[in-house]
Amino acid sequence: MRYAVLGTGVVGRTVAAKLATLGHETVVGTRDPQATLARTEPDGYGNPPFAQWQANDFAVRLVTFTEAAAWADAVVNTTAGAASLEALTAAGADNLAGKVLIDIANPLDFSTGMPPSLNPVDTDSLGEQIQRAFPDTRVVKALNTMNCEVMVDPSRVAGEHDVFVSGDDTDAKKQVTELLVSFGWPAASVIDLGGIITARGTEMLLPIWLRLWGTLGHADFNFHIAGTRTSA
């Protein structure tokens, strides 16, 4: 299957590498490929420049947002939440129409410093904003409640833990669930919360996730929902 991962940060790289390892044709989309490839310094988190990662790890092509979305069968949004709508607009509504879009981004707002707040929050979510902006796209919110290494390798966290999916399209959520299982998630650990409106809840887990990260001093943790489960 052809996947376009939008965003060149550590989340996009990690997801793109996993998809490529699983045999999927994968491209990474960015606003300006030449500018991205010209960077020679690590990013603010110490990650190597994209060109170095691309050369040393995986032969994943770097193209524009538009080219990536037009080429792909499915799209993964890993852009910064504040820039996601702009990036998806650049990708093109026609190029996204009918396709599953896995939204991993969170609407983190750094305007008041650290730790970031959320915008939107409570009465709206980034997942909903994306679905409203692109009504012909099958948006599924998933994987946004954990570190990217755990996303693609859940065995990093001992014991049972869970991943959530939110979306209005049942078949799209089924497709995303199958992808999650291929990442190593047990099917029983994938919790379908319902429609895209439920992305409000998973995005609002980010403030507690960030504080747990600071308290624990590492990101190899996740949430587990204990108790009896019934089908939705």
N, C-alpha and C positions, 0 to 999 in steps of 0.2 A: 504494500500500500504506500502511497505517496503522502508524506507528512511535511507541512510547512510549519516550522517553529519560528514564531515572530519574537524577536528579542535576542540580543547577543550577550546578555549577562550570564552569570553562573547558572541560573535556573534554566535558561534556554539551552546553554551548552550541555548541561547534565541530561536534560530530557532528549535533546537531539542525539547525543551519544548513545543513550539507551535505545532509542528507536533504530538507529543505524545498526547497533549490535544485534538487534532482533531481526534484522534483514529488511527493514523498511527503507525505501528510498526517502532520503531526508534532505531538506534544504533549510537554511536559516535565513530569515528575512530581516532586513535592517533598512533604515531610511537612506543611508548613503554608503554603499559597500566600499567604495574607494577610501572614504574617510575612516571607516571602521578598520580596514586593513592597514591603513597608514599609521595607526596608533602603535607606539612602541613601549609605552609605560604601563605598568600594572594599574588596574582600576582602584577605586577607593577602598576596596576590600582586600587588595593584594593579589587578585587573580591576574594571571598573565594576559597580555593583549590577545585579541581574538586570533590574529594571524599565527601567533605562536601555538595557541591551542589547536587550531585547525591543522597545522603542519605536523604536530607531534602526536596527535591522538586519532582524529577521525577525518576521513575525506568527505566532509559535509560541505556542500557548496554554499556560498554566501551570495545572496541576490537581494534585490529590492523587495519591499513589502508587496508591491503590486505583482512582481514576477512570481514570488513565492506563493501567494494566494491563488493566482491564476493556474499554476502548475499542479497544485496539490489536490489530493482527494479529501483531506481533512487538515484542519489548522489548529495549532496550539498557541495560545496567547500567553507569553511570558514577559511581555513588556511591563515597565513600571506602570502601576495602576493609573497614575495621573496622566500618563501619555497614551493609555490604551485606546481610547476612542479616536484620537488623532492617528495612531498607527493603523488601526483597522479601517479608518476612512481612506488612508493612503493605499491600503491593500485593495480596496474597491468593493462596494456592495455587490456588484455583479459577479466578481470573482469569489465572493463568500457565499453567494446564494445557493441554498440547498445543501451546503456542506456542514458537517459537524465541526463546531469550534469549541475546543476544550479551553476554558478560561481558568488559568492558574493565578492570574494577577490579583493583587489586593490593593484597595484604594488608600494606600498609606499617604498621610499628609504630614510633611516635615516642616510646614511653615512656622510652627511654634517650637521647633527643635526636637530633641530626643527625650523620651521615646515618641515616635510619631503617633498622631491620632488617625482617625478615619474620616474620609470625605468622598462619597456619601456614607451615611451610617443610620441605622435604626429604621428609618422610613423608606429607604431605598438601598440599592447595592450596585456595585460596578457590574455584576453579572446581569442585573435587570436593565441597567443603562445600555449595555451592549445589545441585549436582546431587543430592546425598543428601537435602538438605532439601526439594527440590521434584522428586521422582522422575518426575512426569508432565510436566515441562518439559524442552524439548530445548535443553540448555545447550551453547553453543559459546564457548570461550575464544578471543579474537582481539584484535588491535590493542593489546595491553597492553605491548608492548615498544618503544614509540616515543612521541615527542611528539604531541600531538593534532593539530597542524597538518600533520604528516607523515601521520597516519592518513588524512586526507581529501584530501591533495594530495601524493602520493608524489613528484611532480616536484620538490619542494623539495630533495630529496637527489639529487645527480648520480649517474649510473651505475645499475648493477643493485643492488637490495636487496630484502629479503624480508619477508613477513608470514606469521605462523604461525596455524594453526587447530587446535584440539583439541576433541574431542567424541565422544560415543558414537553419535550419530545421523548416519548418512551423508547422508541427505537434508537435514538441517539444515545440515550443513557445506557442502553444495552450494549451498544458498540463501544462506548467508553469503558464500561465495566469489563468487557472482554479484553480491552487493552490493559486495564489495570491488573487483571489476572495474569496476563503475559509478563507484566512487570514483577510478578511474584506475590501479589496480594491474593489471599484466599477469597473466594467468592463470598464467603460468609462475613468477611470483614468490610465489604462494600455496602454502605448504608445509603439507600435512596431516600432522601429527605422529602422529595416531592418536586413541585414546580420551581421555576427559577427564582421566585420570591424567597425561597428558603436560603438562597445565597446570602441574604442579610445575616443569618445566624452564623454561617461558617466564616464570613468575612469578619464578624465581630469577635471571633475567637483570637484574632491576631493580637490585640492588646495583652491578653493573658499569656499567649504563646511567647511574645517578646519578653515578658517579665520572667517567665519560666526559664527562657534562654539565659537571661542575665543571672538568675539565681543558681541554676545548675552549672553554668559555665561551659555548656556544650549544647549541640542541637540534635543529638541522637535520642530524641524522645518523641512521643506522640500521644494522642488521646485514645482511650478505650472506653466504650460504652458497655457497662456491665448490666446484666438483667435479662429478662425474657424478651425476645423479639418476635414480633408478628409481621407478616407481609403487609406492605402498604396497600 
